[in-house]
C-alpha cells in the first residue's frame, strides 16, 4: 500500500513512518520543510514530498497514487488565525484526496465534546467534520495529550517544571484527560 504521511516531521508522524515501513508499505513523507527529515534513520527508505497544507496543489501532487493519507498537522504556533489555517488545510486534504483517488484519510483529532472546548480542540473537531464531508472515507482517531520525549506537550511541561518551581496553575490543569505515551 502507498501511504502519504502529512506531518512526517512531527512527533506522531516521525513515529508512524517506521511502523508503516516495518509493515512493507511504500511511504511518502509530506513535509513543509523536507530538510527536517534529514538524519532520520528511515530517510533513505521513503519518498519525500514538499507538502504545505496551505497549498492544495502540493497536497494533490503528493497524494497522487496513494491509497491512504494520514493528516497529522495542526496550526500550533498560537497565531490568531489558526482556526482558518486548520480549516483551509482540511479542505485541501479532503479535496486533494478525492481528486487523486485516495481510498481513505486517517486524521488525528482531539478528545472532547460539547461547547466547553478550548479553541484548539474546537478547531480539531471542525477539521474532522470538514474531512468527513468529502467523498473519501475518513478514520478519525482522537487523542487527548500525547506525552513522550520530544512531543510538544512533554516539552512544554518539562520546561515549566524546570523554570517555575512553584506556579499558579491555569484552568486546564484540572481538565481530565487520557494521555497517550
N, CA, C and O of each residue as an XYZ file, in Angstrom:
724
protein
N       0.849     -1.165      0.000
C       0.000      0.000      0.000
C       0.900      1.236      0.000
O       1.928      1.262      0.677
N       0.515      2.239     -0.750
C       1.250      3.508     -0.814
C       0.549      4.494      0.117
O      -0.651      4.737     -0.004
N       1.322      5.057      1.049
C       0.761      5.883      2.117
C       1.467      7.235      2.155
O       2.696      7.302      2.145
N       0.683      8.306      2.198
C       1.216      9.656      2.388
C       1.021     10.043      3.844
O      -0.092      9.978      4.367
N       2.103     10.445      4.496
C       2.042     10.928      5.875
C       2.303     12.424      5.839
O       3.441     12.863      5.678
N       1.230     13.209      5.991
C       1.375     14.665      6.051
C       1.651     15.016      7.508
O       0.829     14.771      8.391
N       2.813     15.590      7.734
C       3.241     15.864      9.097
C       4.294     14.868      9.550
O       4.405     14.568     10.739
N       5.062     14.360      8.605
C       6.069     13.336      8.917
C       7.193     13.869      9.797
O       7.898     13.083     10.431
N       7.377     15.188      9.852
C       8.434     15.745     10.705
C       7.974     15.911     12.144
O       8.786     16.205     13.020
N       6.698     15.730     12.399
C       6.161     15.900     13.745
C       6.373     14.680     14.621
O       6.912     13.661     14.188
N       5.940     14.810     15.844
C       6.143     13.751     16.837
C       5.449     12.448     16.430
O       6.071     11.386     16.432
N       4.181     12.530     16.088
C       3.424     11.327     15.714
C       3.883     10.812     14.353
O       4.151      9.621     14.196
N       3.973     11.700     13.380
C       4.389     11.290     12.045
C       5.750     10.626     12.033
O       5.958      9.633     11.335
N       6.676     11.172     12.803
C       8.021     10.618     12.861
C       8.083      9.241     13.489
O       9.049      8.505     13.289
N       7.061      8.892     14.243
C       6.993      7.556     14.834
C       6.118      6.613     14.002
O       6.289      5.395     14.045
N       5.191      7.185     13.254
C       4.339      6.379     12.384
C       5.114      5.833     11.188
O       4.942      4.673     10.813
N       5.958      6.657     10.596
C       6.666      6.260      9.375
C       7.425      4.940      9.536
O       7.242      4.052      8.704
N       8.267      4.763     10.563
C       8.967      3.476     10.661
C       8.025      2.288     10.892
O       8.334      1.165     10.493
N       6.892      2.531     11.526
C       5.910      1.450     11.711
C       5.305      1.041     10.368
O       5.107     -0.145     10.105
N       5.016      2.022      9.528
C       4.483      1.717      8.196
C       5.520      0.976      7.358
O       5.191      0.016      6.661
N       6.765      1.422      7.429
C       7.839      0.755      6.684
C       8.021     -0.686      7.158
O       8.253     -1.582      6.346
N       7.918     -0.911      8.456
C       8.073     -2.260      9.010
C       6.984     -3.201      8.502
O       7.154     -4.420      8.500
N       5.871     -2.626      8.076
C       4.763     -3.424      7.540
C       4.772     -3.428      6.012
O       3.773     -3.754      5.371
N       5.917     -3.060      5.447
C       6.155     -3.106      3.995
C       5.277     -2.167      3.178
O       4.968     -2.459      2.022
N       4.879     -1.058      3.756
C       4.154     -0.056      2.985
C       5.151      0.866      2.293
O       6.255      1.096      2.786
N       4.746      1.381      1.157
C       5.526      2.394      0.452
C       5.106      3.739      1.054
O       3.924      4.082      1.028
N       6.049      4.491      1.588
C       5.719      5.695      2.348
C       6.219      6.946      1.640
O       7.371      7.031      1.212
N       5.313      7.913      1.533
C       5.650      9.254      1.068
C       5.539     10.161      2.283
O       4.482     10.246      2.909
N       6.618     10.831      2.611
C       6.623     11.749      3.757
C       6.359     13.159      3.260
O       7.161     13.732      2.523
N       5.232     13.706      3.669
C       4.892     15.069      3.299
C       5.321     16.019      4.392
O       4.946     15.859      5.553
N       6.114     17.016      4.014
C       6.615     17.971      5.000
C       6.749     19.345      4.361
O       7.174     19.470      3.213
N       6.388     20.358      5.110
C       6.548     21.732      4.633
C       8.032     22.053      4.443
O       8.414     22.770      3.518
N       8.858     21.508      5.337
C      10.308     21.695      5.261
C      10.955     20.309      5.193
O      11.319     19.743      6.224
N      11.098     19.763      3.983
C      11.613     18.396      3.843
C      12.992     18.173      4.463
O      13.307     17.052      4.862
N      13.817     19.213      4.551
C      15.151     19.060      5.125
C      15.092     18.597      6.577
O      16.059     18.025      7.079
N      13.972     18.836      7.258
C      13.839     18.385      8.646
C      13.817     16.858      8.755
O      13.946     16.307      9.848
N      13.655     16.187      7.624
C      13.672     14.721      7.628
C      15.088     14.167      7.507
O      15.321     12.986      7.764
N      16.026     15.017      7.117
C      17.415     14.573      7.004
C      17.892     14.092      8.372
O      17.602     14.711      9.396
N      18.606     13.014      8.376
C      19.114     12.474      9.634
C      18.199     11.446     10.274
O      18.610     10.747     11.200
N      16.963     11.341      9.795
C      16.085     10.291     10.328
C      16.620      8.944      9.848
O      17.038      8.832      8.696
N      16.616      7.938     10.689
C      17.198      6.649     10.290
C      16.497      6.008      9.095
O      17.096      5.185      8.403
N      15.266      6.363      8.846
C      14.486      5.774      7.762
C      14.427      6.672      6.525
O      13.716      6.358      5.571
N      15.156      7.771      6.530
C      15.065      8.773      5.462
C      15.254      8.174      4.067
O      14.508      8.516      3.150
N      16.226      7.298      3.893
C      16.505      6.747      2.565
C      15.485      5.702      2.121
O      15.508      5.275      0.967
N      14.602      5.290      3.006
C      13.604      4.263      2.675
C      12.270      4.864      2.241
O      11.340      4.126      1.916
N      12.165      6.195      2.231
C      10.896      6.854      1.908
C      11.078      7.821      0.746
O      12.187      8.242      0.418
N       9.963      8.151      0.149
C       9.926      9.246     -0.816
C       9.550     10.502     -0.032
O       8.699     10.451      0.856
N      10.170     11.606     -0.354
C       9.875     12.850      0.355
C       9.216     13.823     -0.610
O       9.672     14.010     -1.738
N       8.132     14.439     -0.145
C       7.426     15.438     -0.944
C       7.264     16.709     -0.122
O       6.933     16.662      1.063
N       7.499     17.836     -0.764
C       7.257     19.098     -0.083
C       5.753     19.327     -0.093
O       5.150     19.518     -1.149
N       5.157     19.306      1.088
C       3.714     19.485      1.219
C       3.461     20.625      2.187
O       3.848     20.576      3.354
N       2.810     21.640      1.677
C       2.346     22.745      2.514
C       0.827     22.682      2.451
O       0.245     22.916      1.392
N       0.186     22.374      3.550
C      -1.268     22.183      3.527
C      -2.018     23.462      3.180
O      -3.220     23.419      2.920
N      -1.326     24.599      3.173
C      -1.945     25.840      2.695
C      -1.972     25.897      1.172
O      -2.610     26.778      0.596
N      -1.292     24.976      0.525
C      -1.181     24.933     -0.934
C      -1.781     23.620     -1.438
O      -1.144     22.568     -1.381
N      -3.012     23.701     -1.928
C      -3.711     22.477     -2.347
C      -2.933     21.708     -3.403
O      -2.915     20.478     -3.385
N      -2.290     22.420     -4.324
C      -1.555     21.734     -5.387
C      -0.457     20.832     -4.829
O      -0.231     19.738     -5.344
N       0.222     21.286     -3.780
C       1.296     20.458     -3.209
C       0.717     19.213     -2.533
O       1.326     18.144     -2.570
N      -0.445     19.353     -1.924
C      -1.103     18.193     -1.299
C      -1.540     17.212     -2.384
O      -1.344     16.003     -2.264
N      -2.132     17.752     -3.436
C      -2.615     16.909     -4.525
C      -1.469     16.156     -5.201
O      -1.586     14.964     -5.486
N      -0.382     16.845     -5.451
C       0.767     16.203     -6.097
C       1.314     15.056     -5.246
O       1.636     13.989     -5.770
N       1.417     15.272     -3.954
C       1.942     14.230     -3.060
C       0.964     13.067     -2.914
O       1.387     11.919     -2.773
N      -0.334     13.349     -2.946
C      -1.358     12.312     -2.740
C      -1.573     11.443     -3.970
O      -2.104     10.337     -3.868
N      -1.163     11.939     -5.127
C      -1.391     11.195     -6.361
C      -0.757      9.808     -6.261
O       0.433      9.681     -5.976
N      -1.556      8.780     -6.496
C      -1.070      7.405     -6.455
C      -1.077      6.770     -5.072
O      -0.689      5.612     -4.918
N      -1.516      7.523     -4.063
C      -1.537      6.981     -2.696
C      -2.879      6.327     -2.394
O      -3.922      6.761     -2.883
N      -2.833      5.290     -1.591
C      -4.041      4.599     -1.155
C      -4.624      5.230      0.100
O      -5.841      5.276      0.281
N      -3.740      5.717      0.965
C      -4.140      6.289      2.254
C      -3.352      7.570      2.486
O      -2.174      7.664      2.143
N      -4.029      8.556      3.076
C      -3.364      9.789      3.509
C      -3.578      9.945      5.007
O      -4.712      9.938      5.485
N      -2.482     10.085      5.743
C      -2.543     10.430      7.169
C      -2.396     11.937      7.274
O      -1.407     12.509      6.814
N      -3.386     12.577      7.885
C      -3.361     14.034      8.079
C      -3.063     14.289      9.553
O      -3.935     14.149     10.411
N      -1.805     14.671      9.834
C      -1.340     14.773     11.217
C      -0.888     16.180     11.584
O      -0.166     16.351     12.566
N      -1.291     17.180     10.829
C      -0.812     18.535     11.128
C      -1.930     19.410     11.684
O      -3.100     19.277     11.324
N      -1.524     20.301     12.566
C      -2.409     21.323     13.122
C      -1.599     22.592     13.262
O      -0.385     22.546     13.464
N      -2.268     23.720     13.154
C      -1.598     25.001     13.383
C      -1.395     25.150     14.889
O      -2.348     25.407     15.624
N      -0.176     24.994     15.339
C       0.124     25.002     16.775
C       0.898     26.233     17.222
O       1.271     26.335     18.390
N       1.144     27.160     16.319
C       2.025     28.265     16.669
C       1.345     29.362     17.473
O       1.992     30.339     17.848
N       0.067     29.222     17.741
C      -0.617     30.187     18.590
C      -1.052     31.447     17.870
O      -1.586     32.361     18.497
N      -0.835     31.513     16.569
C      -1.291     32.673     15.814
C      -2.807     32.764     15.862
O      -3.493     31.746     15.957
N      -3.325     33.969     15.796
C      -4.756     34.184     15.934
C      -5.602     33.566     14.844
O      -6.802     33.374     15.038
N      -5.014     33.247     13.703
C      -5.802     32.709     12.598
C      -5.663     31.190     12.456
O      -5.915     30.646     11.381
N      -5.264     30.505     13.530
C      -5.016     29.062     13.424
C      -6.265     28.301     12.994
O      -6.162     27.299     12.286
N      -7.443     28.762     13.412
C      -8.664     28.051     13.029
C      -8.878     28.115     11.524
O      -9.254     27.122     10.901
N      -8.637     29.289     10.942
C      -8.764     29.427      9.491
C      -7.741     28.561      8.768
O      -8.054     27.938      7.753
N      -6.524     28.522      9.290
C      -5.482     27.711      8.653
C      -5.805     26.223      8.762
O      -5.615     25.481      7.798
N      -6.292     25.776      9.924
C      -6.689     24.368     10.072
C      -7.836     24.026      9.130
O      -7.850     22.961      8.513
N      -8.791     24.934      9.028
C      -9.954     24.726      8.161
C      -9.506     24.609      6.698
O      -9.910     23.690      5.987
N      -8.678     25.544      6.269
C      -8.191     25.548      4.888
C      -7.375     24.275      4.607
O      -7.514     23.670      3.543
N      -6.540     23.878      5.548
C      -5.744     22.656      5.377
C      -6.657     21.444      5.213
O      -6.421     20.598      4.351
N      -7.693     21.360      6.033
C      -8.633     20.233      5.948
C      -9.329     20.207      4.590
O      -9.492     19.141      3.995
N      -9.732     21.361      4.107
C     -10.381     21.427      2.794
C      -9.428     20.968      1.699
O      -9.828     20.250      0.783
N      -8.170     21.381      1.794
C      -7.189     20.988      0.782
C      -6.928     19.484      0.817
O      -6.855     18.849     -0.235
N      -6.789     18.914      1.996
C      -6.566     17.467      2.110
C      -7.797     16.718      1.608
O      -7.676     15.770      0.833
N      -8.973     17.140      2.046
C     -10.224     16.487      1.623
C     -10.352     16.494      0.099
O     -10.612     15.458     -0.513
N     -10.168     17.665     -0.506
C     -10.368     17.799     -1.946
C      -9.273     17.099     -2.748
O      -9.549     16.499     -3.786
N      -8.035     17.176     -2.267
C      -6.933     16.505     -2.962
C      -7.103     14.990     -2.898
O      -6.827     14.296     -3.876
N      -7.551     14.475     -1.769
C      -7.774     13.032     -1.641
C      -8.830     12.573     -2.639
O      -8.672     11.535     -3.282
N      -9.898     13.338     -2.768
C     -10.972     12.970     -3.694
C     -10.502     13.042     -5.147
O     -10.806     12.153     -5.943
N      -9.773     14.081     -5.489
C      -9.387     14.270     -6.891
C      -8.286     13.314     -7.344
O      -8.085     13.131     -8.545
N      -7.575     12.707     -6.406
C      -6.481     11.801     -6.783
C      -6.810     10.329     -6.549
O      -5.966      9.465     -6.785
N      -8.012     10.036     -6.092
C      -8.429      8.647     -5.925
C      -7.920      7.957     -4.670
O      -7.848      6.729     -4.624
N      -7.568      8.729     -3.659
C      -7.150      8.147     -2.377
C      -8.317      7.338     -1.810
O      -9.472      7.747     -1.934
N      -8.026      6.208     -1.196
C      -9.075      5.338     -0.666
C      -9.520      5.657      0.746
O     -10.639      5.317      1.132
N      -8.663      6.306      1.527
C      -9.007      6.619      2.918
C      -8.102      7.729      3.430
O      -6.922      7.804      3.088
N      -8.685      8.591      4.262
C      -7.932      9.602      5.004
C      -7.988      9.208      6.472
O      -9.056      8.894      6.998
N      -6.845      9.225      7.127
C      -6.774      8.968      8.567
C      -6.357     10.278      9.217
O      -5.331     10.862      8.871
N      -7.168     10.727     10.161
C      -6.954     12.028     10.795
C      -6.811     11.863     12.301
O      -7.578     11.138     12.935
N      -5.828     12.539     12.860
C      -5.648     12.539     14.306
C      -6.233     13.823     14.871
O      -5.667     14.902     14.701
N      -7.368     13.696     15.543
C      -8.028     14.834     16.170
C      -7.810     14.823     17.671
O      -6.885     14.186     18.176
N      -8.668     15.531     18.368
C      -8.540     15.621     19.817
C      -9.807     15.167     20.515
O     -10.895     15.213     19.941
N      -9.659     14.730     21.755
C     -10.807     14.329     22.565
C     -11.597     15.559     22.984
O     -11.058     16.660     23.100
N     -12.849     15.349     23.201
C     -13.685     16.431     23.703
C     -15.010     16.454     22.985
O     -15.138     16.005     21.846
N     -15.987     16.986     23.674
C     -17.325     17.043     23.120
C     -18.057     18.202     23.775
O     -17.847     18.494     24.952
N     -18.896     18.844     23.027
C     -19.713     19.901     23.609
C     -19.154     21.288     23.352
O     -18.233     21.481     22.558
N     -19.741     22.239     24.047
C     -19.404     23.642     23.824
C     -18.264     24.141     24.697
O     -17.729     25.221     24.445
N     -17.882     23.391     25.706
C     -16.871     23.856     26.651
C     -15.479     23.356     26.250
O     -14.763     22.763     27.057
N     -15.113     23.607     24.996
C     -13.819     23.166     24.492
C     -12.915     24.365     24.267
O     -13.385     25.478     24.031
N     -11.631     24.129     24.344
C     -10.677     25.183     24.012
C     -10.790     25.476     22.517
O     -11.285     24.640     21.761
N     -10.343     26.642     22.086
C     -10.366     26.936     20.651
C      -9.607     25.891     19.824
O     -10.028     25.553     18.718
N      -8.494     25.379     20.358
C      -7.737     24.375     19.607
C      -8.522     23.075     19.464
O      -8.516     22.475     18.389
N      -9.195     22.626     20.522
C      -9.991     21.399     20.413
C     -11.201     21.599     19.509
O     -11.573     20.695     18.760
N     -11.816     22.775     19.574
C     -12.927     23.072     18.654
C     -12.444     22.999     17.210
O     -13.130     22.461     16.340
N     -11.262     23.543     16.970
C     -10.699     23.525     15.624
C     -10.443     22.092     15.159
O     -10.705     21.759     14.004
N      -9.940     21.256     16.040
C      -9.680     19.861     15.675
C     -10.981     19.130     15.336
O     -11.025     18.323     14.407
N     -12.036     19.418     16.095
C     -13.330     18.806     15.783
C     -13.837     19.277     14.426
O     -14.360     18.491     13.636
N     -13.674     20.566     14.170
C     -14.126     21.099     12.888
C     -13.347     20.471     11.733
O     -13.930     20.165     10.693
N     -12.057     20.278     11.900
C     -11.254     19.630     10.863
C     -11.809     18.239     10.571
O     -11.954     17.867      9.406
N     -12.118     17.471     11.603
C     -12.702     16.149     11.408
C     -14.010     16.213     10.635
O     -14.265     15.376      9.769
N     -14.836     17.200     10.944
C     -16.115     17.363     10.244
C     -15.899     17.723      8.777
O     -16.580     17.200      7.895
N     -14.951     18.617      8.522
C     -14.666     19.022      7.138
C     -14.174     17.827      6.329
O     -14.619     17.610      5.202
N     -13.265     17.059      6.899
C     -12.763     15.880      6.192
C     -13.887     14.890      5.915
O     -13.945     14.306      4.833
N     -14.777     14.695      6.881
C     -15.875     13.731      6.741
C     -16.896     14.154      5.691
O     -17.652     13.319      5.195
N     -16.927     15.435      5.348
C     -17.864     15.920      4.333
C     -17.436     15.546      2.918
O     -18.201     15.730      1.970
N     -16.237     15.029      2.769
C     -15.721     14.694      1.445
C     -16.194     13.340      0.957
O     -16.946     12.634      1.628
N     -15.728     13.004     -0.233
C     -16.098     11.742     -0.872
C     -15.291     10.558     -0.344
O     -15.721      9.410     -0.461
N     -14.135     10.832      0.231
C     -13.226      9.773      0.677
C     -13.541      9.406      2.122
O     -13.673     10.297      2.962
N     -13.665      8.111      2.435
C     -13.908      7.707      3.827
C     -12.788      8.208      4.744
O     -11.618      8.252      4.363
N     -13.184      8.582      5.961
C     -12.243      9.130      6.943
C     -12.282      8.277      8.203
O     -13.352      7.923      8.699
N     -11.113      7.958      8.703
C     -10.982      7.359     10.027
C     -10.418      8.442     10.915
O      -9.300      8.910     10.700
N     -11.186      8.844     11.913
C     -10.727      9.895     12.827
C     -10.343      9.262     14.156
O     -11.171      8.662     14.842
N      -9.084      9.410     14.499
C      -8.582      8.970     15.795
C      -8.553     10.196     16.692
O      -8.149     11.275     16.259
N      -8.973     10.040     17.923
C      -8.983     11.182     18.844
C      -8.104     10.869     20.044
O      -8.262      9.845     20.708
N      -7.192     11.763     20.297
C      -6.279     11.597     21.427
C      -6.348     12.837     22.302
O      -6.627     13.937     21.824
N      -6.095     12.649     23.567
C      -6.030     13.785     24.491
C      -4.636     14.383     24.364
O      -4.328     15.046     23.374
N      -3.824     14.156     25.330
C      -2.470     14.691     25.324
C      -1.514     13.552     24.988
O      -1.644     12.446     25.514
N      -0.568     13.824     24.123
C       0.410     12.818     23.740
C       1.722     13.199     24.398
O       2.282     14.264     24.139
N       2.199     12.311     25.251
C       3.376     12.622     26.055
C       4.500     11.658     25.719
O       4.335     10.439     25.761
N       5.624     12.224     25.390
C       6.828     11.446     25.131
C       7.963     12.408     24.863
O       7.728     13.539     24.437
N       9.163     11.988     25.100
C      10.313     12.856     24.908
C      10.306     13.431     23.495
O      10.348     12.696     22.508
N      10.253     14.734     23.420
C      10.219     15.411     22.131
C       8.839     15.875     21.714
O       8.724     16.703     20.810
N       7.778     15.366     22.347
C       6.435     15.827     21.984
C       6.233     17.242     22.514
O       6.833     17.631     23.516
N       5.388     18.003     21.838
C       5.149     19.389     22.249
C       4.632     19.456     23.680
O       5.066     20.307     24.456
N       3.709     18.568     24.035
C       3.138     18.582     25.387
C       4.193     18.265     26.436
O       4.271     18.929     27.469
N       4.999     17.250     26.168
C       6.036     16.857     27.118
C       7.050     17.979     27.305
O       7.429     18.302     28.431
N       7.482     18.566     26.206
C       8.498     19.620     26.289
C       7.957     20.850     27.006
O       8.685     21.498     27.757
N       6.683     21.179     26.782
C       6.085     22.315     27.476
C       6.056     22.063     28.983
O       6.439     22.929     29.769
N       5.604     20.883     29.378
C       5.556     20.552     30.803
C       6.953     20.503     31.419
O       7.168     20.987     32.531
N       7.882     19.925     30.698
C       9.260     19.846     31.198
C       9.839     21.245     31.401
O      10.480     21.511     32.418
N       9.617     22.130     30.445
C      10.127     23.497     30.563
C       9.478     24.243     31.721
O      10.149     24.996     32.426
N       8.183     24.042     31.925
C       7.510     24.687     33.057
C       8.108     24.231     34.382
O       8.356     25.045     35.272
N       8.335     22.945     34.508
C       8.892     22.404     35.754
C      10.310     22.927     35.990
O      10.679     23.245     37.120
N      11.091     23.012     34.935
C      12.469     23.483     35.084
C      12.546     24.966     35.427
O      13.403     25.383     36.207
N      11.658     25.756     34.849
C      11.732     27.210     35.005
C      10.950     27.709     36.211
O      11.361     28.662     36.873
N       9.830     27.069     36.495
C       8.950     27.548     37.561
C       8.789     26.484     38.642
O       7.934     25.608     38.509
N       9.574     26.534     39.694
C       9.431     25.530     40.748
C       8.069     25.599     41.432
O       7.573     24.587     41.928
N       7.468     26.775     41.461
C       6.127     26.958     42.014
C       5.379     27.863     41.049
O       5.928     28.848     40.556
N       4.135     27.527     40.786
C       3.364     28.381     39.880
C       1.880     28.274     40.186
O       1.405     27.266     40.709
N       1.163     29.328     39.850
C      -0.287     29.297     39.894
C      -0.722     28.519     38.666
O      -0.330     28.850     37.547
N      -1.516     27.503     38.862
C      -1.859     26.646     37.733
C      -3.021     27.220     36.937
O      -3.973     27.755     37.504
N      -2.934     27.102     35.626
C      -4.033     27.540     34.771
C      -5.213     26.575     34.876
O      -5.090     25.480     35.426
N      -6.337     26.992     34.351
C      -7.571     26.211     34.418
C      -7.427     24.826     33.789
O      -8.025     23.862     34.266
N      -6.632     24.726     32.715
C      -6.526     23.449     32.012
C      -5.888     22.344     32.848
O      -5.988     21.173     32.482
N      -5.241     22.678     33.950
C      -4.620     21.661     34.804
C      -5.676     20.716     35.381
O      -5.388     19.548     35.642
N      -6.886     21.213     35.577
C      -7.958     20.391     36.135
C      -8.727     19.604     35.079
O      -9.670     18.884     35.407
N      -8.334     19.733     33.826
C      -9.018     19.020     32.757
C      -8.659     17.540     32.808
O      -7.486     17.168     32.805
N      -9.692     16.706     32.854
C      -9.454     15.263     32.834
C      -9.019     14.869     31.429
O      -9.566     15.344     30.434
N      -8.033     14.002     31.371
C      -7.582     13.549     30.061
C      -7.043     12.132     30.161
O      -6.781     11.612     31.246
N      -6.889     11.534     29.004
C      -6.327     10.196     28.907
C      -5.061     10.303     28.069
O      -5.110     10.180     26.845
N      -3.929     10.533     28.725
C      -2.700     10.715     27.949
C      -2.262      9.438     27.250
O      -2.504      8.326     27.720
N      -1.619      9.635     26.129
C      -1.028      8.532     25.379
C       0.472      8.729     25.441
O       0.968      9.820     25.160
N       1.191      7.699     25.802
C       2.660      7.802     25.880
C       3.295      6.919     24.833
O       4.520      6.863     24.734
